[in-house]
Amino acid sequence: MLLLTDALIAPINRGNAVEYSWIATIAVADGQIAFVGNPDDIPATFAEASRHSLAGRLVTPGLIDCHTHLVYAGSRAREFELRQQGATYETIMRAGGGIFSTVAATRAASAEELLAGALKRIDRLIAEGVTTVEIKSGYGLDRDTELRMLRVARDIEQHRAIRVSTTFLGAHAFPKEIGADAYLEETCLPTLKKAAAEGLVDAVDGFCENVGFSATQMARVFDVARELGLPVKLHAEQLSDQGGAALAARYGALSADHLEYVGDDGIAAMAASDMVAVLLPGAFYMLKETQLPPVEKLRAAGVPMALATDGNPGSAPMSSILLAMNMGAVLFGLTPEECLRGVTEHAAQALGLSDRGTIAVGMRADLAIWDVTDPAELSYRIGDAPLYQRVFEGRLC
């Protein structure tokens, strides 16, 4: 058992009142939060618990990065240099670059090589208080590599104190020589069924875009996910409005992600289905986008907004959840409180995880302790990671 005293807690839901932060004691037992409140009210069963005074340090739920592509091989740094010199994305793609360069490198990599690279990226997130991370496949586009990516993602938990939620993203792109429909039929859907049979999949995703898969094609993927009893989410409206958010809502999706071009119909559909809008400012920044996601409309409609790194080798080579929070505030206009909730309770909701994301009795004791005394510091700082300590499954680490 563990007692964390003199803690500034944020964010927390206490009864019917929602408070941004307050000083309290947290008691942990059996990997769960057993008490939150005034030290005078601590149950007698914690009399012999190990006590740790946090001297007023901030405690938040362990941060959750709910949209990443962290298992891959290769680098696209040279392509970035070419773009900065004026090369177009189309020119780079014709030369074998873009996502297909990552696909080639990932196919050629062993499971051991993929794991080693992923662990380096995971360590950067852990250093910023992350205790849960979502990882997608999607850089294989063939059966063996997609399965290898998912197995590597599952294996991360054996090497680090972090919870990994896996997402099948076979519908990420398709080999041009095959075409989208044939790829879905011959490769993507059979691989999804195989991955589900092996217990490798927590959710199913896809890229619904004019340069990806149509809403009709994504419906085929979602139909199979429904047959398998798997929740869905969707890359939607990043570059254009393809009706992806509304499609995802019809399937009861956990989230729609990106959403720069989502229209009023899509927002209304999301609000009616309790979906989360996952905003990805790293990709917005890296791609030099000018179309902002409609944060005011999402806020007005009551759509919960999460933030994530989108860590990937192409559009968001980013491994800082705190930088995502800063960008969410500065670029997208979120408040610091919205940013914090966006990487805790709303991120948990985007992954369908109801046992974490808030500091309350009965929740997993996954916590981040910070060397700051104002919750706004976490989205205010740039390139700074003031983590003091993490608690994972009730253990200080």
C-alpha positions in Angstrom: 0.0 0.0 0.0 1.1 3.5 -0.8 0.2 7.0 0.5 1.0 10.1 -1.5 0.5 13.1 0.7 0.6 16.9 0.2 -0.3 16.4 -3.5 -1.8 19.0 -5.8 -4.2 16.9 -7.8 -5.5 17.8 -11.3 -7.8 17.2 -13.0 -10.3 15.5 -10.7 -14.0 14.9 -10.6 -15.2 15.0 -7.0 -18.8 14.1 -6.7 -20.9 16.3 -9.0 -18.4 19.2 -8.8 -15.6 19.3 -11.4 -12.5 20.9 -10.1 -9.2 21.7 -11.8 -6.9 21.1 -8.9 -6.9 20.7 -5.1 -4.5 19.6 -2.4 -5.2 16.1 -1.1 -3.9 12.6 -0.2 -4.0 9.6 -2.5 -4.1 6.1 -1.1 -3.2 3.2 -3.4 -3.8 -0.5 -2.9 -3.7 -3.5 -5.2 -2.9 -1.3 -8.2 -5.9 0.9 -7.7 -6.7 4.2 -6.2 -8.4 3.4 -2.9 -8.8 6.9 -1.4 -8.6 10.5 -2.5 -9.2 13.3 0.0 -8.4 15.0 3.3 -5.5 13.3 5.2 -7.7 13.3 8.3 -10.1 10.9 6.6 -7.6 8.3 5.4 -9.0 4.8 6.3 -7.3 3.1 9.2 -6.2 0.2 6.9 -3.6 2.5 5.6 -1.9 3.2 8.9 1.1 1.1 8.0 1.3 2.2 4.4 4.4 3.6 2.9 4.1 7.4 3.0 5.6 9.8 0.4 5.1 13.5 0.9 5.0 15.3 -2.5 5.5 18.7 -1.0 2.8 20.3 -3.1 3.9 18.8 -6.4 1.3 18.3 -9.1 -0.2 14.9 -9.6 -2.1 14.0 -12.7 -3.4 10.8 -14.1 -0.7 9.0 -16.1 -0.7 10.6 -19.5 -2.2 8.7 -22.5 -1.0 9.0 -26.0 -4.0 7.8 -27.9 -2.8 7.9 -31.5 0.6 6.8 -32.6 2.4 4.8 -35.3 5.5 3.9 -33.2 6.4 0.5 -34.7 8.3 1.1 -38.0 11.7 1.0 -39.5 13.7 3.6 -41.6 13.7 7.3 -41.7 12.2 10.0 -43.9 14.6 12.7 -42.9 16.1 12.9 -46.4 12.6 13.5 -47.8 12.0 16.3 -45.3 15.2 17.9 -46.6 14.0 17.5 -50.2 10.7 19.1 -49.3 12.5 22.0 -47.7 14.5 22.4 -50.9 11.2 22.6 -52.9 10.5 19.1 -54.0 6.8 18.2 -54.0 5.2 15.3 -52.3 4.2 13.9 -55.7 7.8 14.0 -56.9 9.0 12.2 -53.8 6.3 9.6 -54.1 7.2 8.9 -57.8 10.8 8.4 -56.7 9.7 5.7 -54.3 9.4 7.9 -51.2 6.6 8.8 -48.9 4.7 6.1 -47.0 6.0 3.4 -49.3 9.6 4.0 -48.3 8.6 3.3 -44.7 6.7 0.2 -45.9 9.8 -1.1 -47.7 12.0 -0.5 -44.6 9.5 -2.0 -42.2 9.0 -5.1 -44.3 12.7 -5.7 -44.4 13.1 -5.3 -40.6 13.1 -8.1 -38.1 10.9 -8.2 -35.1 13.9 -7.5 -32.9 14.8 -4.4 -35.0 11.3 -3.1 -34.9 11.2 -3.6 -31.1 14.5 -1.9 -30.5 13.3 1.2 -32.5 9.9 1.3 -30.8 11.4 1.1 -27.3 13.5 4.2 -27.9 10.4 6.1 -28.9 8.5 4.7 -25.9 11.2 5.7 -23.5 10.8 9.4 -24.6 7.0 9.2 -23.9 7.6 7.5 -20.5 10.0 10.4 -19.6 7.0 12.7 -20.1 4.7 10.8 -17.8 2.9 8.6 -20.3 1.6 5.3 -18.8 -0.7 4.2 -21.7 0.0 4.4 -25.4 -1.9 3.3 -28.5 0.2 1.9 -31.4 -1.1 1.2 -34.9 0.0 -1.2 -37.6 -0.2 0.0 -41.2 3.4 0.1 -42.5 3.3 -3.5 -43.7 0.4 -3.6 -46.2 1.0 -7.4 -46.4 -0.1 -10.1 -44.0 3.3 -11.0 -42.4 4.5 -7.5 -41.7 1.2 -6.3 -40.4 1.1 -9.2 -38.0 4.8 -8.7 -37.0 4.1 -5.0 -36.2 1.2 -5.9 -33.9 3.2 -8.7 -32.2 6.0 -6.2 -31.5 3.5 -3.7 -30.1 2.1 -6.3 -27.8 5.7 -7.3 -26.7 6.5 -3.7 -25.5 4.7 -4.3 -22.3 7.2 -7.1 -21.4 10.0 -4.6 -21.6 8.6 -1.3 -20.2 6.2 -0.2 -17.5 3.5 1.0 -19.9 0.1 -0.2 -21.2 -0.1 -0.7 -25.0 -3.4 -0.6 -26.8 -3.0 -2.0 -30.3 -4.9 -0.9 -33.4 -5.1 -2.7 -36.8 -4.5 -0.1 -39.5 -4.3 -2.3 -42.5 -6.4 0.2 -44.4 -3.7 2.8 -44.2 -2.7 2.8 -47.9 -2.7 0.3 -50.7 -0.1 -0.9 -53.2 -0.9 1.1 -56.4 -0.3 -1.9 -58.6 -3.2 -3.7 -56.8 -5.8 -1.1 -56.2 -7.9 -0.4 -53.1 -10.7 -2.9 -53.5 -8.4 -5.8 -54.4 -6.1 -5.0 -51.6 -9.0 -4.9 -49.1 -10.3 -8.3 -50.3 -7.0 -10.1 -50.8 -4.8 -8.7 -48.0 -6.3 -6.3 -45.5 -9.5 -8.1 -44.4 -8.0 -11.6 -44.2 -5.1 -10.2 -42.2 -7.5 -8.4 -39.8 -9.3 -11.7 -39.2 -6.0 -13.5 -38.5 -4.7 -10.7 -36.2 -8.0 -10.8 -34.2 -7.8 -14.6 -34.0 -4.3 -14.2 -32.4 -5.6 -11.6 -29.9 -3.4 -8.9 -31.4 -6.1 -6.2 -31.9 -7.8 -3.9 -29.5 -9.4 -1.7 -32.2 -9.6 -1.2 -36.0 -8.7 2.0 -37.8 -8.4 3.3 -41.4 -7.4 6.3 -43.5 -10.6 7.7 -45.1 -9.4 10.3 -47.6 -9.3 11.1 -51.3 -5.8 9.7 -51.4 -6.7 6.8 -49.2 -9.9 4.8 -48.8 -13.4 6.0 -49.6 -16.2 5.9 -47.0 -17.7 2.9 -48.8 -14.5 1.0 -48.7 -14.0 1.8 -45.0 -17.5 0.5 -44.3 -16.3 -2.9 -45.6 -13.5 -2.9 -43.0 -15.9 -1.7 -40.3 -18.3 -4.5 -41.1 -15.6 -7.1 -40.5 -14.6 -5.3 -37.3 -18.2 -5.5 -36.1 -18.3 -9.2 -36.9 -15.2 -9.7 -34.9 -16.5 -7.6 -31.9 -13.8 -5.0 -32.3 -14.4 -1.2 -31.8 -13.4 1.1 -34.6 -11.9 4.5 -35.0 -11.0 6.5 -38.1 -8.5 8.9 -39.7 -11.1 11.3 -41.0 -11.3 14.7 -42.7 -7.6 15.4 -42.5 -7.2 16.7 -46.1 -10.8 16.9 -47.3 -14.3 16.1 -46.1 -15.1 12.6 -47.2 -17.9 12.0 -44.7 -15.6 9.9 -42.6 -16.7 11.3 -39.2 -20.3 10.6 -40.0 -19.5 7.1 -41.2 -17.5 6.4 -38.0 -20.4 7.6 -35.9 -22.8 5.2 -37.7 -20.6 2.4 -36.5 -20.4 3.7 -32.9 -16.7 4.5 -33.3 -14.5 5.4 -30.3 -13.0 8.4 -32.1 -12.4 10.3 -35.3 -8.9 11.7 -35.7 -7.4 14.8 -37.4 -10.7 16.5 -38.4 -9.3 19.7 -39.9 -12.0 19.5 -42.6 -14.9 18.0 -40.7 -18.2 19.7 -41.5 -21.3 20.5 -39.4 -22.9 17.2 -40.3 -19.9 15.2 -39.1 -19.7 17.2 -35.8 -23.4 16.6 -35.2 -23.0 12.9 -35.8 -20.0 12.7 -33.5 -21.9 14.5 -30.7 -24.9 12.2 -31.0 -22.7 9.1 -30.7 -20.5 10.2 -27.9 -17.3 10.0 -30.0 -14.1 11.7 -29.2 -12.4 14.1 -31.5 -8.6 13.3 -31.5 -6.7 16.4 -32.5 -3.2 15.9 -33.9 -1.3 19.2 -34.0 2.1 17.7 -34.8 0.9 16.6 -38.2 -0.8 20.0 -38.7 2.4 21.7 -38.0 4.7 19.4 -40.0 2.5 19.5 -43.1 2.2 23.3 -42.8 -1.5 23.1 -42.9 -3.6 26.2 -42.7 -7.1 24.7 -42.2 -7.6 24.5 -38.4 -9.9 21.9 -36.9 -13.2 23.5 -35.8 -12.4 23.5 -32.1 -15.1 26.1 -31.3 -17.8 24.0 -33.0 -16.6 20.8 -31.4 -16.6 22.5 -28.0 -20.1 24.0 -28.6 -21.4 20.6 -29.6 -20.0 19.0 -26.5 -17.6 16.7 -28.4 -14.8 15.6 -26.1 -11.4 16.5 -27.5 -8.3 14.5 -27.0 -4.7 15.3 -28.1 -2.0 12.9 -29.2 1.4 12.9 -30.8 0.5 11.0 -34.0 4.2 9.9 -33.7 5.1 8.5 -37.2 8.1 8.8 -39.6 6.4 11.0 -42.2 3.8 13.6 -41.2 4.6 13.7 -37.4 8.0 12.6 -36.4 7.1 13.6 -32.8 7.7 11.8 -29.5 6.6 14.5 -27.0 3.1 14.5 -25.6 3.9 17.7 -23.7 4.7 19.4 -27.0 1.4 18.1 -28.4 -0.3 19.8 -25.4 1.5 23.1 -26.1 0.6 22.9 -29.8 -3.0 22.2 -28.9 -3.1 25.4 -26.9 -1.1 27.7 -29.1 -2.1 26.4 -32.6 -5.6 25.1 -31.9 -6.8 27.4 -29.1 -7.5 24.8 -26.5 -7.3 25.9 -22.8 -4.6 24.4 -20.6 -7.3 22.5 -18.8 -8.7 21.1 -22.1 -5.1 20.1 -23.1 -4.7 18.2 -19.8 -8.0 16.5 -20.1 -7.2 15.8 -23.7 -4.2 13.6 -22.7 -5.9 12.0 -19.7 -9.7 11.3 -19.4 -10.6 12.1 -23.0 -7.7 10.1 -24.4 -8.8 7.2 -22.2 -12.3 7.5 -23.7 -10.8 7.6 -27.2 -9.3 4.1 -26.5 -12.4 2.8 -24.8 -10.6 2.5 -21.5 -12.9 3.4 -18.6 -10.4 2.4 -15.8 -8.0 5.3 -16.2 -7.7 8.9 -17.1 -9.0 10.4 -13.9 -7.9 10.4 -10.2 -10.8 8.7 -8.5 -11.5 5.7 -6.2 -11.5 2.5 -8.2 -9.4 3.8 -11.1 -6.0 2.3 -12.0 -3.2 3.8 -10.0 -1.3 5.1 -13.0 -0.2 8.6 -12.1 2.4 11.2 -13.1 4.0 13.4 -10.5 5.4 16.7 -11.7 8.0 19.2 -10.4 5.5 22.0 -10.9 2.7 23.5 -8.8 0.4 24.8 -11.5 -1.4 22.5 -14.0 -1.1 25.1 -16.8 2.7 24.6 -16.7 2.3 21.3 -18.6 0.9 23.0 -21.7 2.8 26.3 -21.2 6.4 25.0 -21.4 8.1 24.2 -24.7 10.6 21.4 -24.9 10.6 20.9 -21.1 9.6 17.7 -19.3 9.3 18.4 -15.6 8.4 14.9 -14.6 9.3 14.0 -11.0 8.1 10.4 -10.9 5.6 8.0 -12.3 3.2 5.6 -10.5 2.4 2.6 -12.7 -0.1 -0.1 -11.5 0.3 1.3 -8.0 4.2 1.1 -8.0 6.5 4.1 -7.9 8.8 3.9 -10.9 
